[in-house]
């Protein structure tokens, strides 16, 4: 019996292992679309930004906002922003979940609202949403 186990072990150790793949980065864009990608495929900041702009090419001002750097990416688990000014190698890690937001300019509301409120316009329909400054919201 012991000899048979050794033979099986010998055969198993000679079989090549499967190709190891990294886990993808689980990316959720500003529209809530889930777009996992592999760091083996996207290898630079430039490549990532090209793919990102392409995904938003026909969506209002989104592509130009990405080009101008008017976006933020946050680690879903620890709620910490990805520092896009850092080296590409520090942006993501395999298996990480991140969410993207587009950044829109704020227009102060004059006279009609308390000073701690601001006016935000929907980039598509121009509807005004009056909210407190510290809050995030989705259109």
Phi and psi in radians as a Rosetta constraint file:
Dihedral C 1 N 2 CA 2 C 2 CIRCULARHARMONIC -1.047 0.35
Dihedral N 2 CA 2 C 2 N 3 CIRCULARHARMONIC -0.698 0.35
Dihedral C 2 N 3 CA 3 C 3 CIRCULARHARMONIC -1.101 0.35
Dihedral N 3 CA 3 C 3 N 4 CIRCULARHARMONIC -0.690 0.35
Dihedral C 3 N 4 CA 4 C 4 CIRCULARHARMONIC -1.122 0.35
Dihedral N 4 CA 4 C 4 N 5 CIRCULARHARMONIC -0.713 0.35
Dihedral C 4 N 5 CA 5 C 5 CIRCULARHARMONIC -1.101 0.35
Dihedral N 5 CA 5 C 5 N 6 CIRCULARHARMONIC -0.727 0.35
Dihedral C 5 N 6 CA 6 C 6 CIRCULARHARMONIC -1.098 0.35
Dihedral N 6 CA 6 C 6 N 7 CIRCULARHARMONIC -0.699 0.35
Dihedral C 6 N 7 CA 7 C 7 CIRCULARHARMONIC -1.142 0.35
Dihedral N 7 CA 7 C 7 N 8 CIRCULARHARMONIC -0.740 0.35
Dihedral C 7 N 8 CA 8 C 8 CIRCULARHARMONIC -1.088 0.35
Dihedral N 8 CA 8 C 8 N 9 CIRCULARHARMONIC -0.765 0.35
Dihedral C 8 N 9 CA 9 C 9 CIRCULARHARMONIC -1.047 0.35
Dihedral N 9 CA 9 C 9 N 10 CIRCULARHARMONIC -0.738 0.35
Dihedral C 9 N 10 CA 10 C 10 CIRCULARHARMONIC -1.099 0.35
Dihedral N 10 CA 10 C 10 N 11 CIRCULARHARMONIC -0.761 0.35
Dihedral C 10 N 11 CA 11 C 11 CIRCULARHARMONIC -1.123 0.35
Dihedral N 11 CA 11 C 11 N 12 CIRCULARHARMONIC -0.781 0.35
Dihedral C 11 N 12 CA 12 C 12 CIRCULARHARMONIC -1.115 0.35
Dihedral N 12 CA 12 C 12 N 13 CIRCULARHARMONIC -0.702 0.35
Dihedral C 12 N 13 CA 13 C 13 CIRCULARHARMONIC -1.259 0.35
Dihedral N 13 CA 13 C 13 N 14 CIRCULARHARMONIC -0.279 0.35
Dihedral C 13 N 14 CA 14 C 14 CIRCULARHARMONIC -1.560 0.35
Dihedral N 14 CA 14 C 14 N 15 CIRCULARHARMONIC -0.241 0.35
Dihedral C 14 N 15 CA 15 C 15 CIRCULARHARMONIC -1.347 0.35
Dihedral N 15 CA 15 C 15 N 16 CIRCULARHARMONIC 2.206 0.35
Dihedral C 15 N 16 CA 16 C 16 CIRCULARHARMONIC -1.125 0.35
Dihedral N 16 CA 16 C 16 N 17 CIRCULARHARMONIC 2.516 0.35
Dihedral C 16 N 17 CA 17 C 17 CIRCULARHARMONIC -1.248 0.35
Dihedral N 17 CA 17 C 17 N 18 CIRCULARHARMONIC 2.864 0.35
Dihedral C 17 N 18 CA 18 C 18 CIRCULARHARMONIC -1.229 0.35
Dihedral N 18 CA 18 C 18 N 19 CIRCULARHARMONIC 2.739 0.35
Dihedral C 18 N 19 CA 19 C 19 CIRCULARHARMONIC -1.153 0.35
Dihedral N 19 CA 19 C 19 N 20 CIRCULARHARMONIC 2.168 0.35
Dihedral C 19 N 20 CA 20 C 20 CIRCULARHARMONIC -1.357 0.35
Dihedral N 20 CA 20 C 20 N 21 CIRCULARHARMONIC 2.253 0.35
Dihedral C 20 N 21 CA 21 C 21 CIRCULARHARMONIC -2.046 0.35
Dihedral N 21 CA 21 C 21 N 22 CIRCULARHARMONIC 2.507 0.35
Dihedral C 21 N 22 CA 22 C 22 CIRCULARHARMONIC -1.268 0.35
Dihedral N 22 CA 22 C 22 N 23 CIRCULARHARMONIC 2.743 0.35
Dihedral C 22 N 23 CA 23 C 23 CIRCULARHARMONIC -1.283 0.35
Dihedral N 23 CA 23 C 23 N 24 CIRCULARHARMONIC 2.620 0.35
Dihedral C 23 N 24 CA 24 C 24 CIRCULARHARMONIC -1.301 0.35
Dihedral N 24 CA 24 C 24 N 25 CIRCULARHARMONIC 2.844 0.35
Dihedral C 24 N 25 CA 25 C 25 CIRCULARHARMONIC -1.448 0.35
Dihedral N 25 CA 25 C 25 N 26 CIRCULARHARMONIC 2.229 0.35
Dihedral C 25 N 26 CA 26 C 26 CIRCULARHARMONIC -1.598 0.35
Dihedral N 26 CA 26 C 26 N 27 CIRCULARHARMONIC 1.772 0.35
Dihedral C 26 N 27 CA 27 C 27 CIRCULARHARMONIC -1.800 0.35
Dihedral N 27 CA 27 C 27 N 28 CIRCULARHARMONIC 2.246 0.35
Dihedral C 27 N 28 CA 28 C 28 CIRCULARHARMONIC -1.998 0.35
Dihedral N 28 CA 28 C 28 N 29 CIRCULARHARMONIC 2.035 0.35
Dihedral C 28 N 29 CA 29 C 29 CIRCULARHARMONIC -1.397 0.35
Dihedral N 29 CA 29 C 29 N 30 CIRCULARHARMONIC -3.115 0.35
Dihedral C 29 N 30 CA 30 C 30 CIRCULARHARMONIC -1.153 0.35
Dihedral N 30 CA 30 C 30 N 31 CIRCULARHARMONIC -0.257 0.35
Dihedral C 30 N 31 CA 31 C 31 CIRCULARHARMONIC -1.740 0.35
Dihedral N 31 CA 31 C 31 N 32 CIRCULARHARMONIC 0.095 0.35
Dihedral C 31 N 32 CA 32 C 32 CIRCULARHARMONIC 1.445 0.35
Dihedral N 32 CA 32 C 32 N 33 CIRCULARHARMONIC 0.185 0.35
Dihedral C 32 N 33 CA 33 C 33 CIRCULARHARMONIC -1.428 0.35
Dihedral N 33 CA 33 C 33 N 34 CIRCULARHARMONIC 2.330 0.35
Dihedral C 33 N 34 CA 34 C 34 CIRCULARHARMONIC -1.525 0.35
Dihedral N 34 CA 34 C 34 N 35 CIRCULARHARMONIC 2.124 0.35
Dihedral C 34 N 35 CA 35 C 35 CIRCULARHARMONIC -2.346 0.35
Dihedral N 35 CA 35 C 35 N 36 CIRCULARHARMONIC 1.438 0.35
Dihedral C 35 N 36 CA 36 C 36 CIRCULARHARMONIC -1.193 0.35
Dihedral N 36 CA 36 C 36 N 37 CIRCULARHARMONIC 2.526 0.35
Dihedral C 36 N 37 CA 37 C 37 CIRCULARHARMONIC -2.496 0.35
Dihedral N 37 CA 37 C 37 N 38 CIRCULARHARMONIC 2.701 0.35
Dihedral C 37 N 38 CA 38 C 38 CIRCULARHARMONIC -1.716 0.35
Dihedral N 38 CA 38 C 38 N 39 CIRCULARHARMONIC 2.362 0.35
Dihedral C 38 N 39 CA 39 C 39 CIRCULARHARMONIC -1.189 0.35
Dihedral N 39 CA 39 C 39 N 40 CIRCULARHARMONIC -0.271 0.35
Dihedral C 39 N 40 CA 40 C 40 CIRCULARHARMONIC -1.269 0.35
Dihedral N 40 CA 40 C 40 N 41 CIRCULARHARMONIC -0.401 0.35
Dihedral C 40 N 41 CA 41 C 41 CIRCULARHARMONIC -1.718 0.35
Dihedral N 41 CA 41 C 41 N 42 CIRCULARHARMONIC -0.851 0.35
Dihedral C 41 N 42 CA 42 C 42 CIRCULARHARMONIC -1.608 0.35
Dihedral N 42 CA 42 C 42 N 43 CIRCULARHARMONIC 1.863 0.35
Dihedral C 42 N 43 CA 43 C 43 CIRCULARHARMONIC -1.951 0.35
Dihedral N 43 CA 43 C 43 N 44 CIRCULARHARMONIC 0.072 0.35
Dihedral C 43 N 44 CA 44 C 44 CIRCULARHARMONIC -2.688 0.35
Dihedral N 44 CA 44 C 44 N 45 CIRCULARHARMONIC 2.830 0.35
Dihedral C 44 N 45 CA 45 C 45 CIRCULARHARMONIC -1.040 0.35
Dihedral N 45 CA 45 C 45 N 46 CIRCULARHARMONIC -0.737 0.35
Dihedral C 45 N 46 CA 46 C 46 CIRCULARHARMONIC -1.083 0.35
Dihedral N 46 CA 46 C 46 N 47 CIRCULARHARMONIC -0.772 0.35
Dihedral C 46 N 47 CA 47 C 47 CIRCULARHARMONIC -1.116 0.35
Dihedral N 47 CA 47 C 47 N 48 CIRCULARHARMONIC -0.735 0.35
Dihedral C 47 N 48 CA 48 C 48 CIRCULARHARMONIC -1.073 0.35
Dihedral N 48 CA 48 C 48 N 49 CIRCULARHARMONIC -0.798 0.35
Dihedral C 48 N 49 CA 49 C 49 CIRCULARHARMONIC -1.166 0.35
Dihedral N 49 CA 49 C 49 N 50 CIRCULARHARMONIC -0.616 0.35
Dihedral C 49 N 50 CA 50 C 50 CIRCULARHARMONIC -1.113 0.35
Dihedral N 50 CA 50 C 50 N 51 CIRCULARHARMONIC -0.799 0.35
Dihedral C 50 N 51 CA 51 C 51 CIRCULARHARMONIC -1.096 0.35
Dihedral N 51 CA 51 C 51 N 52 CIRCULARHARMONIC -0.761 0.35
Dihedral C 51 N 52 CA 52 C 52 CIRCULARHARMONIC -1.071 0.35
Dihedral N 52 CA 52 C 52 N 53 CIRCULARHARMONIC -0.843 0.35
Dihedral C 52 N 53 CA 53 C 53 CIRCULARHARMONIC -1.072 0.35
Dihedral N 53 CA 53 C 53 N 54 CIRCULARHARMONIC -0.694 0.35
Dihedral C 53 N 54 CA 54 C 54 CIRCULARHARMONIC -1.093 0.35
Dihedral N 54 CA 54 C 54 N 55 CIRCULARHARMONIC -0.671 0.35
Dihedral C 54 N 55 CA 55 C 55 CIRCULARHARMONIC -1.182 0.35
Dihedral N 55 CA 55 C 55 N 56 CIRCULARHARMONIC -0.337 0.35
Dihedral C 55 N 56 CA 56 C 56 CIRCULARHARMONIC -2.008 0.35
Dihedral N 56 CA 56 C 56 N 57 CIRCULARHARMONIC 0.252 0.35
Dihedral C 56 N 57 CA 57 C 57 CIRCULARHARMONIC -1.025 0.35
Dihedral N 57 CA 57 C 57 N 58 CIRCULARHARMONIC -0.630 0.35
Dihedral C 57 N 58 CA 58 C 58 CIRCULARHARMONIC -1.892 0.35
Dihedral N 58 CA 58 C 58 N 59 CIRCULARHARMONIC 0.491 0.35
Dihedral C 58 N 59 CA 59 C 59 CIRCULARHARMONIC -2.100 0.35
Dihedral N 59 CA 59 C 59 N 60 CIRCULARHARMONIC 1.469 0.35
Dihedral C 59 N 60 CA 60 C 60 CIRCULARHARMONIC 0.897 0.35
Dihedral N 60 CA 60 C 60 N 61 CIRCULARHARMONIC -2.286 0.35
Dihedral C 60 N 61 CA 61 C 61 CIRCULARHARMONIC -1.563 0.35
Dihedral N 61 CA 61 C 61 N 62 CIRCULARHARMONIC 0.071 0.35
Dihedral C 61 N 62 CA 62 C 62 CIRCULARHARMONIC -1.018 0.35
Dihedral N 62 CA 62 C 62 N 63 CIRCULARHARMONIC -0.797 0.35
Dihedral C 62 N 63 CA 63 C 63 CIRCULARHARMONIC -1.088 0.35
Dihedral N 63 CA 63 C 63 N 64 CIRCULARHARMONIC -0.714 0.35
Dihedral C 63 N 64 CA 64 C 64 CIRCULARHARMONIC -1.223 0.35
Dihedral N 64 CA 64 C 64 N 65 CIRCULARHARMONIC -0.575 0.35
Dihedral C 64 N 65 CA 65 C 65 CIRCULARHARMONIC -1.120 0.35
Dihedral N 65 CA 65 C 65 N 66 CIRCULARHARMONIC -0.711 0.35
Dihedral C 65 N 66 CA 66 C 66 CIRCULARHARMONIC -1.123 0.35
Dihedral N 66 CA 66 C 66 N 67 CIRCULARHARMONIC -0.786 0.35
Dihedral C 66 N 67 CA 67 C 67 CIRCULARHARMONIC -1.063 0.35
Dihedral N 67 CA 67 C 67 N 68 CIRCULARHARMONIC -0.631 0.35
Dihedral C 67 N 68 CA 68 C 68 CIRCULARHARMONIC -1.469 0.35
Dihedral N 68 CA 68 C 68 N 69 CIRCULARHARMONIC -0.058 0.35
Dihedral C 68 N 69 CA 69 C 69 CIRCULARHARMONIC 1.411 0.35
Dihedral N 69 CA 69 C 69 N 70 CIRCULARHARMONIC 0.303 0.35
Dihedral C 69 N 70 CA 70 C 70 CIRCULARHARMONIC -1.525 0.35
Dihedral N 70 CA 70 C 70 N 71 CIRCULARHARMONIC 1.027 0.35
Dihedral C 70 N 71 CA 71 C 71 CIRCULARHARMONIC -2.621 0.35
Dihedral N 71 CA 71 C 71 N 72 CIRCULARHARMONIC 2.817 0.35
Dihedral C 71 N 72 CA 72 C 72 CIRCULARHARMONIC -2.346 0.35
Dihedral N 72 CA 72 C 72 N 73 CIRCULARHARMONIC 2.591 0.35
Dihedral C 72 N 73 CA 73 C 73 CIRCULARHARMONIC -2.192 0.35
Dihedral N 73 CA 73 C 73 N 74 CIRCULARHARMONIC 2.281 0.35
Dihedral C 73 N 74 CA 74 C 74 CIRCULARHARMONIC -2.195 0.35
Dihedral N 74 CA 74 C 74 N 75 CIRCULARHARMONIC 2.388 0.35
Dihedral C 74 N 75 CA 75 C 75 CIRCULARHARMONIC -1.156 0.35
Dihedral N 75 CA 75 C 75 N 76 CIRCULARHARMONIC 2.176 0.35
Dihedral C 75 N 76 CA 76 C 76 CIRCULARHARMONIC -1.123 0.35
Dihedral N 76 CA 76 C 76 N 77 CIRCULARHARMONIC -0.687 0.35
Dihedral C 76 N 77 CA 77 C 77 CIRCULARHARMONIC -1.283 0.35
Dihedral N 77 CA 77 C 77 N 78 CIRCULARHARMONIC -0.800 0.35
Dihedral C 77 N 78 CA 78 C 78 CIRCULARHARMONIC -1.835 0.35
Dihedral N 78 CA 78 C 78 N 79 CIRCULARHARMONIC 0.001 0.35
Dihedral C 78 N 79 CA 79 C 79 CIRCULARHARMONIC 0.955 0.35
Dihedral N 79 CA 79 C 79 N 80 CIRCULARHARMONIC 0.714 0.35
Dihedral C 79 N 80 CA 80 C 80 CIRCULARHARMONIC -2.017 0.35
Dihedral N 80 CA 80 C 80 N 81 CIRCULARHARMONIC 2.382 0.35
Dihedral C 80 N 81 CA 81 C 81 CIRCULARHARMONIC -1.178 0.35
Dihedral N 81 CA 81 C 81 N 82 CIRCULARHARMONIC 2.499 0.35
Dihedral C 81 N 82 CA 82 C 82 CIRCULARHARMONIC -1.368 0.35
Dihedral N 82 CA 82 C 82 N 83 CIRCULARHARMONIC 2.197 0.35
Dihedral C 82 N 83 CA 83 C 83 CIRCULARHARMONIC -1.451 0.35
Dihedral N 83 CA 83 C 83 N 84 CIRCULARHARMONIC 1.760 0.35
Dihedral C 83 N 84 CA 84 C 84 CIRCULARHARMONIC -1.231 0.35
Dihedral N 84 CA 84 C 84 N 85 CIRCULARHARMONIC -0.200 0.35
Dihedral C 84 N 85 CA 85 C 85 CIRCULARHARMONIC -1.464 0.35
Dihedral N 85 CA 85 C 85 N 86 CIRCULARHARMONIC -0.187 0.35
Dihedral C 85 N 86 CA 86 C 86 CIRCULARHARMONIC -1.306 0.35
Dihedral N 86 CA 86 C 86 N 87 CIRCULARHARMONIC 2.953 0.35
Dihedral C 86 N 87 CA 87 C 87 CIRCULARHARMONIC -1.066 0.35
Dihedral N 87 CA 87 C 87 N 88 CIRCULARHARMONIC 2.569 0.35
Dihedral C 87 N 88 CA 88 C 88 CIRCULARHARMONIC -0.924 0.35
Dihedral N 88 CA 88 C 88 N 89 CIRCULARHARMONIC -0.694 0.35
Dihedral C 88 N 89 CA 89 C 89 CIRCULARHARMONIC -1.061 0.35
Dihedral N 89 CA 89 C 89 N 90 CIRCULARHARMONIC -0.349 0.35
Dihedral C 89 N 90 CA 90 C 90 CIRCULARHARMONIC -1.632 0.35
Dihedral N 90 CA 90 C 90 N 91 CIRCULARHARMONIC -0.149 0.35
Dihedral C 90 N 91 CA 91 C 91 CIRCULARHARMONIC -1.182 0.35
Dihedral N 91 CA 91 C 91 N 92 CIRCULARHARMONIC -0.922 0.35
Dihedral C 91 N 92 CA 92 C 92 CIRCULARHARMONIC -2.312 0.35
Dihedral N 92 CA 92 C 92 N 93 CIRCULARHARMONIC 2.828 0.35
Dihedral C 92 N 93 CA 93 C 93 CIRCULARHARMONIC -2.396 0.35
Dihedral N 93 CA 93 C 93 N 94 CIRCULARHARMONIC 2.654 0.35
Dihedral C 93 N 94 CA 94 C 94 CIRCULARHARMONIC -0.977 0.35
Dihedral N 94 CA 94 C 94 N 95 CIRCULARHARMONIC 2.366 0.35
Dihedral C 94 N 95 CA 95 C 95 CIRCULARHARMONIC 1.497 0.35
Dihedral N 95 CA 95 C 95 N 96 CIRCULARHARMONIC -0.109 0.35
Dihedral C 95 N 96 CA 96 C 96 CIRCULARHARMONIC -1.237 0.35
Dihedral N 96 CA 96 C 96 N 97 CIRCULARHARMONIC 2.532 0.35
Dihedral C 96 N 97 CA 97 C 97 CIRCULARHARMONIC -1.913 0.35
Dihedral N 97 CA 97 C 97 N 98 CIRCULARHARMONIC 2.193 0.35
Dihedral C 97 N 98 CA 98 C 98 CIRCULARHARMONIC -2.309 0.35
Dihedral N 98 CA 98 C 98 N 99 CIRCULARHARMONIC 2.665 0.35
Dihedral C 98 N 99 CA 99 C 99 CIRCULARHARMONIC -2.177 0.35
Dihedral N 99 CA 99 C 99 N 100 CIRCULARHARMONIC 2.528 0.35
Dihedral C 99 N 100 CA 100 C 100 CIRCULARHARMONIC -1.915 0.35
Dihedral N 100 CA 100 C 100 N 101 CIRCULARHARMONIC 2.551 0.35
Dihedral C 100 N 101 CA 101 C 101 CIRCULARHARMONIC -2.317 0.35
Dihedral N 101 CA 101 C 101 N 102 CIRCULARHARMONIC 2.531 0.35
Dihedral C 101 N 102 CA 102 C 102 CIRCULARHARMONIC -1.603 0.35
Dihedral N 102 CA 102 C 102 N 103 CIRCULARHARMONIC 2.572 0.35
Dihedral C 102 N 103 CA 103 C 103 CIRCULARHARMONIC -1.849 0.35
Dihedral N 103 CA 103 C 103 N 104 CIRCULARHARMONIC 2.203 0.35
Dihedral C 103 N 104 CA 104 C 104 CIRCULARHARMONIC -2.017 0.35
Dihedral N 104 CA 104 C 104 N 105 CIRCULARHARMONIC 2.578 0.35
Dihedral C 104 N 105 CA 105 C 105 CIRCULARHARMONIC -1.223 0.35
Dihedral N 105 CA 105 C 105 N 106 CIRCULARHARMONIC 2.594 0.35
Dihedral C 105 N 106 CA 106 C 106 CIRCULARHARMONIC -1.712 0.35
Dihedral N 106 CA 106 C 106 N 107 CIRCULARHARMONIC 2.465 0.35
Dihedral C 106 N 107 CA 107 C 107 CIRCULARHARMONIC -1.949 0.35
Dihedral N 107 CA 107 C 107 N 108 CIRCULARHARMONIC 2.029 0.35
Dihedral C 107 N 108 CA 108 C 108 CIRCULARHARMONIC -1.071 0.35
Dihedral N 108 CA 108 C 108 N 109 CIRCULARHARMONIC 2.452 0.35
Dihedral C 108 N 109 CA 109 C 109 CIRCULARHARMONIC -1.516 0.35
Dihedral N 109 CA 109 C 109 N 110 CIRCULARHARMONIC 2.305 0.35
Dihedral C 109 N 110 CA 110 C 110 CIRCULARHARMONIC -1.804 0.35
Dihedral N 110 CA 110 C 110 N 111 CIRCULARHARMONIC 2.274 0.35
Dihedral C 110 N 111 CA 111 C 111 CIRCULARHARMONIC 1.146 0.35
Dihedral N 111 CA 111 C 111 N 112 CIRCULARHARMONIC -0.813 0.35
Dihedral C 111 N 112 CA 112 C 112 CIRCULARHARMONIC -1.307 0.35
Dihedral N 112 CA 112 C 112 N 113 CIRCULARHARMONIC -0.321 0.35
Dihedral C 112 N 113 CA 113 C 113 CIRCULARHARMONIC -2.253 0.35
Dihedral N 113 CA 113 C 113 N 114 CIRCULARHARMONIC 2.676 0.35
Dihedral C 113 N 114 CA 114 C 114 CIRCULARHARMONIC -0.992 0.35
Dihedral N 114 CA 114 C 114 N 115 CIRCULARHARMONIC 2.725 0.35
Dihedral C 114 N 115 CA 115 C 115 CIRCULARHARMONIC -1.151 0.35
Dihedral N 115 CA 115 C 115 N 116 CIRCULARHARMONIC -0.313 0.35
Dihedral C 115 N 116 CA 116 C 116 CIRCULARHARMONIC -1.523 0.35
Dihedral N 116 CA 116 C 116 N 117 CIRCULARHARMONIC 0.070 0.35
Dihedral C 116 N 117 CA 117 C 117 CIRCULARHARMONIC -1.823 0.35
Dihedral N 117 CA 117 C 117 N 118 CIRCULARHARMONIC 2.689 0.35
Dihedral C 117 N 118 CA 118 C 118 CIRCULARHARMONIC -2.296 0.35
Dihedral N 118 CA 118 C 118 N 119 CIRCULARHARMONIC 2.918 0.35
Dihedral C 118 N 119 CA 119 C 119 CIRCULARHARMONIC -1.929 0.35
Dihedral N 119 CA 119 C 119 N 120 CIRCULARHARMONIC 2.318 0.35
Dihedral C 119 N 120 CA 120 C 120 CIRCULARHARMONIC -2.180 0.35
Dihedral N 120 CA 120 C 120 N 121 CIRCULARHARMONIC 2.397 0.35
Dihedral C 120 N 121 CA 121 C 121 CIRCULARHARMONIC -1.816 0.35
Dihedral N 121 CA 121 C 121 N 122 CIRCULARHARMONIC 2.374 0.35
Dihedral C 121 N 122 CA 122 C 122 CIRCULARHARMONIC -1.116 0.35
Dihedral N 122 CA 122 C 122 N 123 CIRCULARHARMONIC 2.257 0.35
Dihedral C 122 N 123 CA 123 C 123 CIRCULARHARMONIC -1.154 0.35
Dihedral N 123 CA 123 C 123 N 124 CIRCULARHARMONIC -0.332 0.35
Dihedral C 123 N 124 CA 124 C 124 CIRCULARHARMONIC -1.637 0.35
Dihedral N 124 CA 124 C 124 N 125 CIRCULARHARMONIC -0.950 0.35
Dihedral C 124 N 125 CA 125 C 125 CIRCULARHARMONIC -1.812 0.35
Dihedral N 125 CA 125 C 125 N 126 CIRCULARHARMONIC -0.078 0.35
Dihedral C 125 N 126 CA 126 C 126 CIRCULARHARMONIC 1.188 0.35
Dihedral N 126 CA 126 C 126 N 127 CIRCULARHARMONIC 0.258 0.35
Dihedral C 126 N 127 CA 127 C 127 CIRCULARHARMONIC -1.132 0.35
Dihedral N 127 CA 127 C 127 N 128 CIRCULARHARMONIC 2.407 0.35
Dihedral C 127 N 128 CA 128 C 128 CIRCULARHARMONIC -1.568 0.35
Dihedral N 128 CA 128 C 128 N 129 CIRCULARHARMONIC 2.349 0.35
Dihedral C 128 N 129 CA 129 C 129 CIRCULARHARMONIC -2.099 0.35
Dihedral N 129 CA 129 C 129 N 130 CIRCULARHARMONIC 1.982 0.35
Dihedral C 129 N 130 CA 130 C 130 CIRCULARHARMONIC -1.560 0.35
Dihedral N 130 CA 130 C 130 N 131 CIRCULARHARMONIC 2.062 0.35
Dihedral C 130 N 131 CA 131 C 131 CIRCULARHARMONIC -2.439 0.35
Dihedral N 131 CA 131 C 131 N 132 CIRCULARHARMONIC 2.917 0.35
Dihedral C 131 N 132 CA 132 C 132 CIRCULARHARMONIC -1.322 0.35
Dihedral N 132 CA 132 C 132 N 133 CIRCULARHARMONIC 2.612 0.35
Dihedral C 132 N 133 CA 133 C 133 CIRCULARHARMONIC -1.018 0.35
Dihedral N 133 CA 133 C 133 N 134 CIRCULARHARMONIC -0.584 0.35
Dihedral C 133 N 134 CA 134 C 134 CIRCULARHARMONIC -1.424 0.35
Dihedral N 134 CA 134 C 134 N 135 CIRCULARHARMONIC -0.045 0.35
Dihedral C 134 N 135 CA 135 C 135 CIRCULARHARMONIC -1.696 0.35
Dihedral N 135 CA 135 C 135 N 136 CIRCULARHARMONIC 2.632 0.35
Dihedral C 135 N 136 CA 136 C 136 CIRCULARHARMONIC -1.829 0.35
Dihedral N 136 CA 136 C 136 N 137 CIRCULARHARMONIC 2.686 0.35
Dihedral C 136 N 137 CA 137 C 137 CIRCULARHARMONIC -2.571 0.35
Dihedral N 137 CA 137 C 137 N 138 CIRCULARHARMONIC 2.828 0.35
Dihedral C 137 N 138 CA 138 C 138 CIRCULARHARMONIC -2.039 0.35
Dihedral N 138 CA 138 C 138 N 139 CIRCULARHARMONIC 2.479 0.35
